[in-house]
Amino acid sequence: MMSRDPHPQSTTDDHLAELLASVPRTAWRWVSGSPMDGKPRTDATWTHRGTRTEREDGHQAHRWDYLPRLERAGFRWAASAALGGTGYAYTQDPTATLESLQAGGFTVTSAATAWVGFRVADGLITWRHHHDWVWPLHVALRAKLGHPKGTKPSFYIHIPVDYDQITGDAIRIDLPADFTGEDGLKTVVKSVVTTKLALQDVTFSWQLEGKNHHLVIKQAPRPPSKALFSDPEVRKMVEKMPESAPLIGLSHRGRPVSVDLDSESPHVLVSAGTGGGKSVILRAIFAQLLWHGAEGSVLDRKRHSHKWVRGLSGVGYHREIEDIHDALVALGQEGERRNRIVDTWEGDDKDAPVGPRKVILLEEANATIGKLKRYWTSIRDPKTDPKESPAIDALGEVLFMGRAVKMHVLLVAQSATAAALGGPEMRENFTTRILARYTRNAWNMLVPEVQPAPKSTRHVGRAQVVLGGVAHETQVLFFTPEEARAWSELGRPVTASQGHTTPSHLGESTANVTTDAVTQAPPAIPTQNRGEGVREDAEGFKEDMEALFSKPAVEEAQAVEDPDAPVTLKQAVDDGIVSVGLSVLRKESSDKTRGKEFPPSVGIHPRTRGKLYRPSELKRWERNRPRAGKAVETED
């Protein structure tokens, strides 16, 4: 049985007395701007804004609680005056007051609807930005700055959506009033901001005096919008670059970006989406290396990405899959030959006489590697030949030993997966990786050590050059095809100190070019007593000399029954070596209408005086001959 209060009236009186006593206190709190429950949430004073929460649970207070007391009191007085004035007006003229309230309510509702719509639209547009950049920075930075739990990122972090494209004051972070930056805290904050926002070349400006403490991050000028080889200043940079470090492009403040193939990274991987400029990037690197005297092999299954190199001296252009297969096998043999030279060389490895720098440009590795596998499956003997393609094995060997033997691979892949490149170990040989118009998955696959991934851009020629775990935003150097060809043909002048070993063909013996050979004049050709039957006219004498020097090679080939013995153009047609007509061959071989890729003659037939050509070279020329009527795709 429940007990009853023996004095119910006294209890009621106590409550009433307490309520009456609280009225003045509540009224004072309302008009003075104090919290209505009397418990301060922040350290705000009458005239100064709050900077620190005073909540017992340590969570963030509301924005209202950070306002000075006078400001809060002003809002309350205004609300009280509006409410009282409306009530008084209603007592005087109810109809006019209701009409005014209706009109005002419609205006307020419209304004509120517009404001809510703006906030919703802004949230939808900036959601990804806040999710990927603002929130991760807030998680890493809040505790270090001393902000309480529950603090919203927007309370102190101000980052524009396009902050990576803004030059100058791009980012602002508000700091607590008690932030002093002692004990290396500034360094920690700078490291967190730089890492989380993937910033490059920025400066930090700290405002710690007086009130409104904040940090401003200033972005350095972005890379130039263009980096054209035709620009005289850019061309001077290209000419000054070391022989082993071609210019890739320009970064912030116009700083040159390059990679040293001898000391930093012997191979370069380029990964870009459609239209990302993969061929443009490789054209710039390849042309500079050719200008310095390098030899090149272009493996272009697309058949059109680098037409500018066709017919260049010292450059082999291979388009058919069987030719790409044979070229890679030969390059593997050349790498093994050079490797043996380095192995027996007693001096510094970099001075070993392995020959000129050799650059392999492999286009569209995704498709080419797959076709090489299928091609080998179709031609191999299951009983005697290995299961793995020797061309892919040769590519792997070059990748593993490229630095010491001066052989470098420039590889292009739209999606450089480990499977597409022949295995994860082959991909790991590319310590320099250039990415353009990349996806988040592509970035995480190729350079997971660089996080977060910088924003990809649609700016033409803009790429990220990643070396040693650092990404450099770069405007890629642009050569037109005509400029690249002319620059490659020009070549850097050879000085007396540039003696090197030059192989005549892949896998064959080499001829040593020494300093004496460069500086000494060549032996003079006698102008008299040329021998019986030798013509004196210039053209006839030239043909006689070619025939004279070609006789030993022809006789030697015939003596050992060389299956690739040189033949004349007529013999090539009669024997069915090529399917085109004799008139086409004569037009291609003529000095006036000579095709860029028609093979050079290897001598003159001693009886018919016709020029001799290797059947294998004629077959390869016909296979790779541009096909009339075939559509040409747009170059990346």
Residue pairs with C-beta under 8 A, 6 or more apart in sequence:
5 11
25 38
26 36
28 34
29 35
29 36
29 38
30 36
30 76
30 80
31 73
31 76
31 77
31 80
32 69
32 73
33 67
33 68
33 69
33 70
33 71
33 72
33 73
33 74
33 76
34 40
34 69
35 41
35 65
40 54
40 65
41 50
41 53
41 54
41 55
41 61
41 62
41 65
42 50
42 51
42 52
42 53
42 54
42 61
42 65
42 66
43 50
43 51
43 52
43 54
44 50
44 65
44 66
44 67
44 68
44 69
45 68
45 69
46 68
46 69
46 70
47 68
47 70
48 68
48 211
49 66
49 67
49 68
49 211
50 61
50 65
50 66
50 67
51 66
51 176
51 177
51 178
52 176
52 177
52 178
53 59
53 60
53 61
53 148
54 61
55 61
55 148
58 148
58 149
59 148
59 149
59 150
60 147
60 148
60 149
60 150
60 151
60 152
60 155
61 148
63 155
64 72
86 97
86 101
89 96
89 97
89 100
90 97
90 98
125 161
126 161
129 159
129 161
130 153
132 452
133 159
133 196
133 197
133 452
134 153
134 154
134 157
134 159
135 153
136 196
136 452
137 153
137 157
137 159
137 192
137 193
137 196
137 197
138 151
138 153
138 157
140 192
140 196
141 157
141 173
141 189
141 192
141 193
141 196
142 151
144 185
144 188
144 189
144 192
145 156
145 173
145 175
145 176
145 179
145 189
146 176
146 178
146 179
147 155
147 156
147 176
155 174
156 173
156 174
156 175
157 173
157 174
158 171
158 172
158 173
158 174
159 170
159 171
159 197
160 166
160 170
160 171
163 170
163 171
163 197
163 219
164 198
164 219
164 454
164 455
165 222
165 457
166 219
167 219
167 220
167 221
167 222
168 218
168 219
169 216
169 217
169 218
170 217
170 218
170 219
171 193
171 197
171 216
171 217
171 219
172 214
172 215
172 216
172 217
173 193
173 214
173 215
173 217
174 212
174 213
174 214
175 208
175 213
175 214
175 215
176 213
177 211
177 213
179 185
179 208
179 213
180 208
181 189
181 206
181 208
186 204
186 206
189 215
190 204
193 199
193 204
193 217
194 202
195 451
196 452
197 452
198 450
198 452
198 453
198 454
198 455
198 471
199 217
199 219
200 220
200 251
200 252
200 454
200 471
200 472
200 473
201 219
201 220
201 251
201 252
201 253
202 217
202 218
202 219
202 220
203 217
203 218
203 220
204 215
204 216
204 217
204 218
205 215
205 216
205 217
205 218
206 215
207 213
207 214
207 215
207 216
220 252
220 253
221 252
221 253
222 252
222 473
223 249
223 250
223 251
223 252
223 254
223 462
223 473
223 474
223 475
224 250
224 254
224 475
225 459
225 475
226 461
226 475
226 478
227 234
227 249
227 250
227 461
227 475
227 476
227 477
227 478
228 234
228 478
229 235
229 238
229 284
229 477
229 478
229 479
229 480
229 483
229 487
230 480
230 483
234 250
234 477
237 247
237 256
238 246
238 247
238 288
238 477
241 247
241 256
241 258
241 288
242 260
243 292
243 293
243 357
243 492
244 260
244 261
244 262
244 263
244 357
245 258
245 259
245 260
245 261
246 258
246 284
246 285
246 288
246 289
247 256
247 257
247 258
247 284
247 288
247 477
248 257
248 258
248 259
248 281
248 284
248 285
248 434
248 465
248 474
248 476
248 477
249 256
249 257
249 284
249 461
249 463
249 465
249 474
249 475
249 476
249 477
250 256
250 257
250 474
250 475
250 477
251 257
251 472
251 473
251 474
251 475
252 473
257 465
257 472
257 474
259 265
259 268
259 432
259 465
259 467
261 357
261 403
261 408
262 350
262 403
262 406
264 431
264 432
264 467
264 468
265 430
265 431
265 432
265 467
266 402
266 403
266 407
266 408
266 409
266 429
267 399
267 402
267 408
267 409
267 410
267 411
267 429
267 430
267 431
267 432
268 285
268 408
268 409
268 410
268 411
268 430
268 432
268 433
268 434
269 411
269 413
269 416
269 427
269 430
269 432
269 433
269 434
269 446
270 278
270 281
270 282
270 410
270 411
270 412
270 413
270 433
270 434
270 435
270 436
271 412
271 413
271 414
271 415
271 416
271 433
271 434
271 435
271 436
271 438
271 442
271 446
272 278
272 281
272 414
272 434
272 435
272 436
272 437
272 438
272 463
272 636
273 414
273 436
273 437
273 438
273 439
273 442
274 414
274 437
274 636
275 437
275 636
276 436
276 437
276 438
276 463
276 636
277 436
277 460
277 461
277 463
277 476
277 636
278 363
278 412
278 414
278 436
278 636
279 305
279 306
279 363
279 412
279 635
279 636
280 461
280 476
280 478
280 479
280 635
280 636
281 434
281 436
281 463
281 476
282 306
282 361
282 363
282 410
282 412
283 306
283 308
283 479
283 481
283 484
284 476
284 477
284 478
284 479
284 484
285 410
286 296
286 298
286 306
286 309
286 359
286 361
286 410
286 484
286 488
287 479
287 483
287 484
287 485
287 487
287 488
288 487
289 296
289 357
289 359
289 408
290 296
290 312
290 314
290 315
290 359
290 487
290 488
290 491
291 487
291 488
291 490
291 491
291 492
292 357
292 492
293 356
293 357
293 491
293 492
293 494
293 498
294 314
294 356
294 357
294 358
294 359
295 314
295 315
295 356
295 357
295 358
295 359
296 309
296 312
296 314
296 315
296 316
296 358
296 359
296 360
296 361
297 315
297 316
297 318
297 327
297 331
297 358
297 359
297 360
297 361
298 306
298 309
298 315
298 316
298 317
298 318
298 361
298 363
299 318
299 324
299 327
299 328
299 360
299 361
299 362
299 363
299 368
300 306
300 317
300 318
300 319
300 361
300 363
300 364
301 319
301 321
301 324
301 363
301 364
301 367
301 368
301 371
302 363
302 364
302 633
303 319
303 626
304 632
304 633
304 635
305 363
305 364
305 635
305 636
306 317
306 361
306 363
307 481
308 481
308 482
308 484
308 485
309 315
309 317
309 485
309 488
310 317
310 596
310 597
311 595
311 596
311 597
312 485
312 488
312 489
313 489
314 356
315 488
316 327
317 597
317 624
318 324
318 326
318 327
318 624
319 623
319 624
320 623
320 624
321 368
321 371
321 372
321 375
322 375
322 623
323 620
323 623
323 624
324 368
324 372
324 391
325 372
325 375
325 376
325 389
325 391
326 391
328 372
328 391
328 392
328 394
328 395
329 390
329 391
329 394
330 506
330 507
331 358
331 360
331 394
331 395
331 398
331 407
331 506
332 390
332 391
332 393
332 394
332 395
332 397
332 398
333 394
333 506
333 507
334 358
334 407
334 503
334 506
334 507
335 394
335 397
335 398
335 401
335 402
335 405
335 407
336 397
337 507
338 352
338 354
338 355
338 405
338 406
338 407
339 401
339 404
339 405
341 352
341 353
341 354
341 405
342 349
342 352
342 354
342 404
342 405
345 351
345 352
345 353
349 404
350 404
352 404
353 500
353 501
353 512
354 405
354 406
354 501
355 406
355 500
355 501
355 502
355 503
355 510
356 406
356 500
356 501
356 502
357 406
357 407
357 408
358 406
358 407
358 408
359 407
359 408
359 409
359 410
360 398
360 407
360 408
360 409
360 410
361 410
361 412
362 368
362 395
362 409
362 410
362 411
362 412
363 412
364 412
364 413
364 414
365 411
365 412
365 413
365 416
365 420
365 421
366 413
366 414
366 415
366 416
366 417
366 420
369 392
369 420
369 421
369 422
370 420
372 389
372 391
372 392
373 389
373 392
375 389
376 388
376 389
376 390
376 391
376 392
380 386
380 387
386 393
392 422
395 409
395 422
395 426
396 422
396 423
396 425
396 426
398 407
398 409
399 409
399 426
399 429
399 430
400 429
401 407
402 408
402 409
402 429
409 430
411 421
411 430
413 420
413 421
415 442
416 427
416 442
416 445
416 446
417 445
418 424
418 426
418 427
421 427
431 467
431 468
432 465
432 466
432 467
433 446
433 447
433 465
433 466
434 463
434 464
434 465
434 466
434 474
435 442
435 443
435 446
435 447
435 463
435 464
435 466
436 456
436 462
436 463
436 464
436 476
437 456
437 457
437 458
438 453
438 456
438 464
439 456
440 453
443 450
443 453
444 453
446 466
447 453
447 466
447 471
449 469
450 466
450 469
450 470
450 471
454 464
454 471
454 473
461 475
461 476
461 478
462 473
462 474
462 475
462 476
463 473
463 474
463 476
464 471
464 472
464 473
464 474
465 471
465 472
465 474
466 472
479 487
494 518
495 518
496 515
496 518
496 519
497 515
498 518
499 513
499 514
499 515
499 517
499 518
500 513
501 510
501 511
501 512
501 513
502 510
502 511
502 513
503 509
503 510
504 510
504 511
530 536
530 541
534 541
534 544
535 541
535 543
535 544
543 604
543 609
546 601
546 603
546 604
547 603
547 604
547 605
547 606
547 609
549 603
550 602
550 603
550 604
550 606
550 612
551 603
551 606
553 566
553 602
553 603
554 565
554 566
554 603
554 605
554 606
554 612
556 562
557 564
557 565
557 566
558 565
564 614
564 615
564 616
565 615
566 602
566 603
566 612
566 613
566 614
566 615
567 575
567 577
567 612
567 613
567 615
568 605
568 608
568 610
568 611
568 612
568 613
569 582
569 585
569 586
569 589
569 610
569 611
569 613
570 582
570 610
571 577
572 578
572 585
572 613
572 615
572 618
573 580
573 581
573 582
573 585
577 615
577 618
577 619
578 585
578 618
578 619
578 622
579 622
580 622
587 593
588 594
588 595
588 598
588 621
589 598
589 601
589 611
589 613
597 621
597 624
597 625
598 621
599 613
599 614
599 617
599 618
599 620
599 621
601 611
601 612
601 613
602 612
602 613
602 614
603 611
603 612
604 610
604 611
604 612
605 611
605 612
